[in-house]
């Protein structure tokens, strides 16, 4: 079986029609070329059509230029419809030009790129297959057979040598007498193949033929006498015998030579040389077989690579073709949709052809002409400062944002200026926002900022309290509060404060998101500013509660008193919303700005005022008893914030005398009337609708609110703290103006524990 020759398929077996990767490449390239040729023809047709549309449009438009002499807006409806139909030609040409560009960019170029790339791949695969097949065939048909024949020939020669060595050598002739010993200096040198053996008649001891004396050591000296005649005979005889031996070897051949000692030595050398040559030829033959297998594997790899390239080509061609066809169909749909819309629009213009509409079109020019003849807008002229460019005080924040074109998230400039100035040099001012500035200075600042808000700037010499009062004045005169929050809802919020803190004030955040954007931005800036003020309460004496008293009614709005309600009833209600917003401003507002939702609408003015709820039903609080002891209360000192609520009025029996937590021994308290007597308890007035219009300011001295009478002195609980006797006998102007800022507050808790409502004799 090993002698059966291996039948190798020729290269022609791999080049059959339909076999190999090259025919597959050719088929796919023909398909791709078919696609490309189709789209090229489609582009040519589209170019011709676009050129025809453009020529037609230019021709018709040049004719219409002589007909439409008057302005386009004065044309009749039929003429307008005709112009629309005419211009649709240009629009259609533009749409088809866009389709043509997309056809070239999105369809033809990708397909052409794929085709060119795969043509290069096919050419490379074909060349690699041709080169690898040629190299394999040449080596298999020429080089390897030569190596094999040399190896086999040398192998046979080595086998012959082996068989020759196995033949026993012929018997050696009888030993000859040893020739006389010749001195070393006169003995001729013997070669490796010629051994000098003289033939002598005298019996001499024999030496082995294959042993020769060493050249370095002298042999045993012959003691027999020598003469010149004996030496000449010996040399002549030795030469004769040597020639006879050489002739004998040449005549008998290798067999005779092998029988001799020198011939067997040459045969061994030839065997060694032949074996070495055999090993070299065997190594070359093995290397040749391995190299042939390498060429075979290389050709197989190239074939596999070719099929892999075909696989990639088919996949890429399918994807590219799909993408190109999708873009082609999408562009066709888009172009058709555009043309449909153009025709629908033209149809609408045709439907508008009407004589009545022509008359209406003519009538529309009249208001425009009148508008061009109207005079310029008139500015507000103030008696002291003159023309005012901006009307700020008394107008809503939404109107301010609209008239000043505020971007989303932009703060009104007046609020920004006031907050920046107070942050810069007013955070450490004692009683900031509680102590009011001079009324004249506040009015001056108000007029100056309304004269030109863009150019207005505060000066370092201006009173910081006046700037704070200006900010409060702006917020107080807003027709719509910044963050309307009814008192009932605020009380409900205070009762559930722990729950709101646990959910990070989610309900309050939702209410703020429903505000207009300018309200959200202003509220965020103001509350964060107030939190900075409260952070320095150790210096400015304005903690969160004091600041909340000042700004609570300004921000949330002032509610009407309920029927039968009074100040004492309101005192029992706990409203900590403003404090919570100041303390937890970082949680309520955070870093992310509030986004206005669809519910962010301005509340109508008809619903601007919300009535306060009646007193809670848990306790029934009646007016104070008819008799009040003039003596001062001896209540234990404590915090007024932590005082318990007023106890319920006893149903039966004589009511106990009330105890007051303020005043001194010299303080006298008025005796209130009975239930049927007239109630002189001051009521919080409704919020006036102020306006800066001159007709609404006649007789008004100050643009601020009217001064309100201080509320009645509340009845304190027995556990309320006792104030010292150092009570101011009179009220200063600063305290009265602070009371205007408090508005709906019950009392003004100052840092010196001064109660401005108490008068002493």
LONU-244758 format. One record per residue (C-alpha): y, x, z. Coordinates in steps of 0.001 Angstrom, whole numbers, padded with zeros to 6 digits, always signed. Example, Ala and Ser with C-alpha at 12.3 -4.5 7.8 and 13.67 -1.06 7.14 Angstrom:
! LONU-244758
-004500+012300+007800;-001060+013670+007140;
! end
This chain:
! LONU-244758
+000000+000000+000000;+002323+002910+000673;+001895+004185-002893;+003114+000906-004452;+006561+001574-005903;+009449-000500-004502;+010840-002929-007110;+014646-002876-006715;+016631-005698-008322;+019158-004533-010822;+022867-005256-010718;+022556-007891-013416;+020654-010110-010962;+023853-010525-008933;+026056-011342-011898;+024453-014553-012978;+026759-017399-013861;+027632-019369-010748;+026381-016681-008326;+028455-014409-006146;+031939-014893-004704;+033847-014120-007902;+032855-017344-009770;+033786-019354-006665;+037151-017638-006630;+037617-018494-010293;+036864-022168-009720;+039257-022516-006770;+041972-020632-008615;+041629-022969-011598;+042078-025980-009292;+045111-024422-007634;+046588-023516-010992;+046101-027103-012132;+048138-028338-009153;+050908-025844-009773;+051175-026686-013474;+051404-030410-012666;+054259-029963-010193;+056085-027630-012570;+056010-030335-015218;+057095-032910-012637;+060071-030759-011719;+061084-030375-015354;+061048-034152-015865;+063106-034648-012689;+065677-032094-013800;+066136-033869-017128;+066543-037243-015388;+069102-035895-012896;+071112-034314-015669;+071173-037640-017539;+072351-039519-014431;+075177-037049-013825;+076362-037284-017425;+076371-041082-017304;+078298-041160-014031;+080962-038770-015307;+081409-040796-018461;+081806-044152-016678;+084060-042706-013993;+086440-041228-016563;+086761-044669-018159;+087365-046414-014820;+090114-043935-013957;+092337-045581-016584;+091529-049089-015371;+091993-048579-011635;+095676-047763-011588;+096483-049233-008217;+095170-048165-004865;+091461-048651-004294;+092069-050866-001277;+093946-053391-003441;+091121-053875-005925;+089356-057172-006247;+085952-057795-004788;+084257-057693-008196;+085861-054375-008980;+084853-052980-005607;+081274-054077-006203;+081346-052441-009618;+082626-049178-008161;+079793-049284-005644;+077216-049739-008391;+078788-046934-010385;+078864-044565-007436;+075221-045345-006747;+074432-043296-009846;+075929-040228-008207;+074200-040983-004916;+070891-041435-006705;+071405-038135-008505;+072101-036458-005162;+069014-038011-003606;+066853-036885-006506;+068430-033449-006392;+067370-033230-002760;+063894-034368-003785;+063850-031705-006494;+064826-029015-004007;+062147-030124-001578;+059621-030247-004419;+060371-026644-005254;+060547-025410-001681;+057846-027444+000028;+055296-027938-002762;+055502-025495-005652;+056311-022338-003730;+053512-022697-001125;+050902-023475-003777;+052094-020630-005982;+052040-018239-003034;+048481-019236-002165;+047383-018826-005755;+048951-015386-006171;+047580-014177-002853;+044051-015296-003642;+044214-013805-007141;+044913-010441-005565;+042068-011034-003124;+039714-011936-005991;+040672-008802-007897;+040086-006621-004855;+036717-008255-004107;+035625-007864-007712;+036570-004178-007808;+034840-003511-004488;+031665-005229-005674;+031688-003288-008924;+032274+000037-007207;+029644-000526-004513;+027038-001705-007031;+027677+001257-009328;+027389+003722-006461;+024178+002122-005234;+022549+002026-008664;+023493+005592-009518;+022119+006936-006275;+018991+004803-006402;+018172+005533-010047;+019295+009166-010429;+019930+011071-007232;+017161+009786-004997;+014339+010210-007600;+015344+013858-008063;+015238+014480-004351;+011899+012756-004124;+010318+014744-007000;+011511+018060-005552;+010128+017155-002197;+006754+016136-003615;+006503+019283-005742;+007289+021557-002836;+004902+019589-000632;+002067+020202-003142;+002900+023893-003260;+002751+024164+000519;-000587+022404+000512;-001900+024905-002036;-000802+027763+000171;-002541+026173+003098;-005756+025829+001142;-005481+029481-000028;-005122+030656+003547;-008230+028730+004513;-010362+030725+001964;-012032+033703+003797;-010838+037127+002603;-013351+039435+000741;-015175+042114+002666;-013261+045354+002992;-014733+048542+001320;-016451+051178+003505;-014059+053234+005482;-012821+056319+003815;-012387+059687+005582;-008990+060140+007047;-006838+062476+005011;-005464+065562+006617;-002412+065013+008662;+000763+065877+006927;+003748+066938+008940;+006284+064219+009595;+008986+066012+007737;+006980+066307+004517;+005065+062969+004606;+006416+060530+002061;+007766+057247+003391;+005401+054331+003011;+006704+050957+002014;+005568+047739+003490;+003240+047103+000541;+001975+050644-000157;-000077+052507+002461;-000890+056093+001839;-004638+056649+002315;-005762+060028+000868;-009392+060478-000096;-010817+063613+001507;-014356+064906+001639;-014221+066291+005145;-015245+063792+007766;-012267+062632+009745;-011881+060022+012454;-010841+056599+011031;-007764+054549+012006;-007286+050830+011650;-005681+049924+008363;-003149+047552+009766;-001848+049967+012403;+000675+052586+011481;+002139+055332+013596;+005621+054722+014895;+008368+056582+013170;+009957+057605+016426;+006862+059234+017950;+005074+062141+016376;+001375+061676+015641;-001296+064059+016783;-000944+067369+015107;-003744+068518+012804;-004937+071879+013975;-006693+072646+010698;-004978+075182+008565;-002993+073938+005581;-002034+075604+002404;+000039+074735-000617;-003030+074143-002751;-004482+071638-000369;-001155+069798-000148;-000817+069546-003918;-004327+068194-004252;-003689+065686-001553;-000474+064433-003176;-002057+064196-006584;-005050+062355-005244;-002906+059905-003242;-000729+059058-006208;-003722+058442-008376;-005326+056159-005843;-002073+054212-005408;-001726+053575-009109;-005347+052512-009282;-004777+050031-006447;-001699+048536-008073;-003509+048071-011357;-006446+046497-009617;-004221+044003-007869;-002440+043105-011085;-005690+042623-012996;-007550+040557-010445;-004645+038326-009459;-003780+036737-006250;-007365+036638-004966;-007691+040429-005016;-004222+040860-003583;-005028+038491-000789;-008079+040517+000047;-005955+043561+000716;-003881+043961+003864;-000483+044097+002092;-001313+041039-000105;-002133+038838+002872;+001173+039791+004464;+003122+038729+001341;+001165+035468+001241;+002206+034680+004818;+005836+035341+003960;+005604+033048+000961;+004009+030340+003100;+006824+030564+005620;+009427+030477+002870;+007716+027513+001246;+007575+025610+004518;+011255+026211+005102;+012087+024992+001639;+009846+021986+002223;+011684+021183+005418;+015044+021420+003650;+013835+019211+000814;+012353+016743+003292;+015629+016589+005167;+017557+016095+001934;+015122+013400+000854;+015388+011585+004180;+019165+011848+004053;+019095+010461+000551;+017020+007469+001617;+019379+006861+004539;+022395+007187+002281;+020845+004708-000137;+020365+002242+002705;+023983+002833+003711;+025112+002030+000190;+022949-001047+000271;+024463-002209+003542;+027923-001446+002222;+027307-003594-000817;+025916-006338+001426;+028994-006123+003625;+031239-006330+000611;+029337-009378-000571;+029700-010971+002851;+033381-010075+002890;+033729-011634-000539;+032143-014860+000642;+034317-014749+003758;+037351-014375+001519;+036138-017363-000476;+035744-019289+002768;+039271-018363+003863;+040603-019188+000416;+038985-022613+000406;+040252-023339+003905;+043763-022088+003214;+043872-023837-000129;+042785-027102+001479;+045413-026819+004215;+048155-025750+001836;+047236-028459-000629;+047184-031079+002107;+050543-029939+003452;+052054-029823-000030;+050735-033269-000926;+051968-034679+002388;+055438-033288+001844;+055433-034492-001717;+054493-038031-000730;+056904-037992+002229;+059733-036846-000001;+058841-039522-002520;+058910-042150+000234;+062214-040822+001552;+063740-040775-001920;+062490-044272-002655;+063785-045497+000701;+067176-043951+000020;+067362-045572-003397;+066301-048893-001880;+069028-048649+000720;+071565-047813-001952;+070560-050855-003956;+070551-053073-000869;+074032-051865-000038;+075130-052530-003592;+073646-056023-003330;+075688-056676-000208;+078789-055601-002067;+077902-057964-004902;+077433-060806-002428;+080938-060168-001124;+082593-061031-004404;+084823-063927-003461;+088378-065035-004062;+088854-065943-000392;+087931-062422+000629;+090443-061002-001795;+093105-063042-000033;+091838-061879+003348;+091966-058280+002168;+095567-058765+001221;+096305-060297+004596;+094851-057272+006376;+097592-055066+004992;+100281-057029+006706;+099344-056044+010298;+099097-052409+009268;+102577-052554+007797;+103896-054172+010921;+102186-051558+013073;+103890-048791+011158;+107248-050413+011867;+106695-050829+015589;+108817-048590+017865;+107391-045846+020024;+105964-046737+023443;+108441-046943+026300;+107912-044732+029329;+108406-045796+032915;+111903-044813+034062;+112226-044089+037763;+115638-044265+039324;+115411-040831+040902;+113175-038704+038697;+113702-040405+035350;+110987-040914+032727;+107426-040649+034025;+104740-039598+031599;+101836-040651+033805;+101232-043800+035820;+098717-042748+038457;+099216-044545+041739;+098109-048161+041803;+095756-047940+038822;+091972-047777+038835;+089987-044620+038287;+088414-046087+035153;+091862-046685+033640;+092860-043174+034653;+089798-041692+032945;+090423-043753+029803;+094121-042915+029510;+093577-039221+030208;+090426-038912+028059;+088366-037425+030873;+085056-035987+029823;+081882-036914+031641;+081780-035116+034955;+085505-034206+034913;+087504-034804+038091;+090970-036464+038072;+093584-033748+038232;+095465-035150+041210;+092272-035212+043281;+091339-031748+042099;+094755-030324+042996;+094820-031890+046463;+091287-030815+047361;+091838-027277+046085;+095090-026905+048017;+093603-028222+051265;+090508-026049+050846;+092752-023048+050372;+095082-023436+053352;+094368-026646+055229;+090805-026540+056504;+091900-024891+059744;+094929-027128+060274;+094535-029125+063461;+094304-032848+062862;+094158-032587+059076;+093969-036068+057499;+094586-037605+060958;+098120-036322+061231;+100247-037803+058468;+102919-035925+056641;+106514-036974+056377;+106937-040089+054327;+109829-038672+052318;+107842-035589+051338;+104882-037711+050292;+107133-039880+048117;+108668-036805+046540;+105239-035434+045674;+104185-038812+044288;+107173-039012+041959;+106808-035406+040863;+103147-035779+039922;+103807-039036+038049;+106647-037416+036165;+104326-034884+034540;+100857-034509+035984;+099825-031790+033552;+102654-029481+034646;+102545-030348+038331;+101486-027692+040812;+101667-027413+044583;+103705-024657+046232;+102543-022661+049241;+105654-023751+051157;+104821-027452+050932;+103472-029191+054009;+099684-029358+053975;+099735-032618+055924;+101925-034169+053241;+099401-033110+050602;+096606-034691+052631;+098663-037881+052953;+099248-037849+049188;+095485-037805+048578;+094977-040655+051042;+097797-042594+049392;+096205-042222+045963;+092835-043413+047233;+094332-046235+049289;+096313-047668+046369;+093318-047854+044051;+092876-051490+042973;+089141-051006+043159;+087698-048925+046021;+085962-045758+045055;+082614-046872+046486;+082652-050525+047455;+080190-051030+050266;+080431-054253+052293;+080516-053937+056049;+077348-055957+056481;+075455-053537+054246;+076942-050580+056110;+075811-052008+059426;+072356-052598+057980;+072327-049007+056768;+073254-047719+060232;+070476-049723+061849;+067893-048219+059473;+069302-044703+059464;+066001-043081+060424;+064202-044727+057542;+066932-043659+055122;+066712-040096+056374;+062971-040068+055847;+063294-041086+052184;+066314-038806+051570;+068770-041702+051260;+067132-043046+048100;+068868-046428+048402;+072281-044830+048820;+071669-042561+045831;+070709-045576+043732;+073970-047315+044640;+075972-044234+043727;+074233-043968+040353;+075385-047478+039485;+079033-046450+039864;+081129-045462+036849;+081033-041773+036089;+084567-041061+037284;+083795-042822+040581;+080655-040733+041027;+082432-037453+040351;+085397-038257+042593;+083182-039482+045428;+080997-036377+045258;+083984-034011+045273;+085691-035861+048124;+082618-036102+050374;+081740-032450+049841;+085349-031548+050663;+085209-033619+053849;+081972-031886+054819;+083832-028578+054570;+086552-029992+056805;+083992-031123+059366;+082327-027708+059264;+085477-026300+060902;+085866-029085+063436;+086052-026553+066278;+089322-025364+064773;+090833-028446+063126;+089560-030902+065776;+088265-033231+063059;+084618-033996+063488;+082572-036291+061297;+083456-039385+063299;+087203-038772+063136;+087077-038110+059411;+084933-041199+058908;+087513-043314+060751;+090245-042064+058429;+088374-042417+055136;+085900-045232+055814;+088172-048094+054863;+089791-046096+052045;+086510-045323+050287;+084454-048432+051009;+087253-050998+050922;+088625-053259+053606;+086722-056482+054170;+088086-059742+055475;+087426-060759+059027;+084849-063514+059429;+085846-066925+060673;+086187-066758+064442;+085747-062986+064464;+088041-060557+066218;+088428-056891+066964;+086109-057108+069949;+083351-058429+067744;+083845-055665+065201;+083760-053058+067942;+080164-053910+068764;+079049-053345+065191;+077898-049843+064415;+079001-048426+061072;+077969-044804+060580;+077699-044737+056782;+080710-042499+056233;+079512-040083+058910;+076066-039973+057339;+077506-039250+053910;+079608-036398+055281;+076838-034886+057375;+074107-035303+054741;+076205-034650+051637;+073873-031861+050542;+070979-034336+050502;+072800-037301+048985;+074492-035429+046184;+072535-032193+045912;+072981-029857+042975;+072135-032322+040224;+075002-034537+039079;+074494-038271+039135;+073983-039888+035761;+075453-043243+035068;+072908-045962+034438;+073235-049152+032486;+074231-050958+035690;+077286-048688+036179;+079896-051292+035541;+083211-051927+037228;+082968-054804+039630;+085329-057621+038660;+088397-058011+040776;+087437-061558+041708;+084521-060112+043651;+086414-057153+045063;+086754-058573+048549;+083679-059416+050566;+083872-061341+053783;+082529-059683+056854;+079552-061270+058580;+079880-063012+061804;+078932-061318+065008;+075228-060727+065563;+073314-063599+067091;+071699-061416+069704;+074716-061623+072004;+077553-064135+072099;+080796-062320+072731;+083650-064507+073848;+087297-063592+074429;+088109-061871+077710;+088308-064006+080864;+091643-065528+081865;+092258-063269+084848;+092311-059513+084576;+092662-057186+087503;+095582-054817+087082;+093747-052097+088862;+092254-049321+086896;+088556-049122+086323;+086419-046725+088248;+083830-046192+085582;+081736-043102+085475;+082820-040417+083044;+080767-040175+079939;+080869-040112+076201;+082431-043117+074513;+080147-042699+071526;+077033-043187+073621;+078332-046161+075626;+076059-049206+075612;+077095-052395+073819;+079058-055080+075607;+076862-057230+077852;+076380-060892+076984;+078726-063407+078560;+077113-065206+081492;+076332-068806+080687;+076974-070174+084182;+079028-069021+087078;+082339-067251+087321;+082633-064411+084809;+083068-061000+086386;+086359-059231+086159;+086422-056847+083207;+086666-053125+083728;+088657-050938+081390;+087800-047375+080566;+091358-046339+079820;+094807-046447+081385;+095996-045297+084787;+096872-046848+088102;+100284-047820+086745;+098868-049462+083633;+099272-053215+083459;+097142-055452+081296;+098284-058697+079770;+096483-061854+080724;+094925-063446+077641;+095098-067168+077160;+092236-069621+077395;+089968-070654+074634;+092246-073471+073516;+095414-071367+073678;+096820-069707+070627;+094969-066560+069697;+097361-063666+069280;+094637-061201+068368;+095879-059349+065296;+093964-059925+062119;+093353-057245+059566;+095338-058288+056519;+093778-058629+053126;+094117-055672+050851;+097342-056104+048904;+097292-055658+045165;+099978-053060+044817;+101525-052157+041514;+104009-049558+040468;+105695-051908+038032;+109431-052160+038764;+109257-055948+039056;+106688-055636+041864;+108633-052977+043755;+111864-054847+044290;+112836-054701+047915;+109968-052408+048831;+110925-049255+050580;+107680-047339+050462;+104806-047416+047933;+102414-047128+050831;+100889-049996+052707;+102918-052032+055085;+102659-051041+058659;+100054-053021+060548;+100251-053983+064149;+097800-052070+066278;+094639-053958+067167;+094063-055402+070590;+092715-053232+073335;+088947-053643+073459;+087110-054463+076636;+085018-051531+077723;+081677-051604+079423;+081249-050518+083043;+079600-047311+081879;+082468-046332+079611;+084272-043058+080422;+087399-043053+082500;+090451-041444+080920;+092875-039397+083007;+096328-040545+083916;+098049-038282+081408;+098637-041063+078887;+101568-040836+076557;+104055-043591+077396;+105225-044004+073832;+103826-043692+070329;+105040-040974+068045;+105757-041449+064370;+102775-039282+063576;+100449-041521+065541;+101783-044642+063868;+101284-043195+060408;+097800-042126+061389;+097100-045691+062318;+098022-046734+058814;+095369-044395+057478;+092708-045726+059798;+093201-049291+058520;+090148-051124+059670;+089310-048744+062552;+089129-050033+066083;+090815-047151+067843;+092120-043701+067021;+090147-041114+068958;+092333-038009+069009;+091474-034600+070296;+093689-035126+073386;+092037-038497+074208;+095367-040252+073767;+095246-044019+073248;+098337-045057+071247;+097781-048764+071880;+098553-048634+075610;+102087-049019+076860;+103139-048225+080368;+106095-049631+082247;
! end
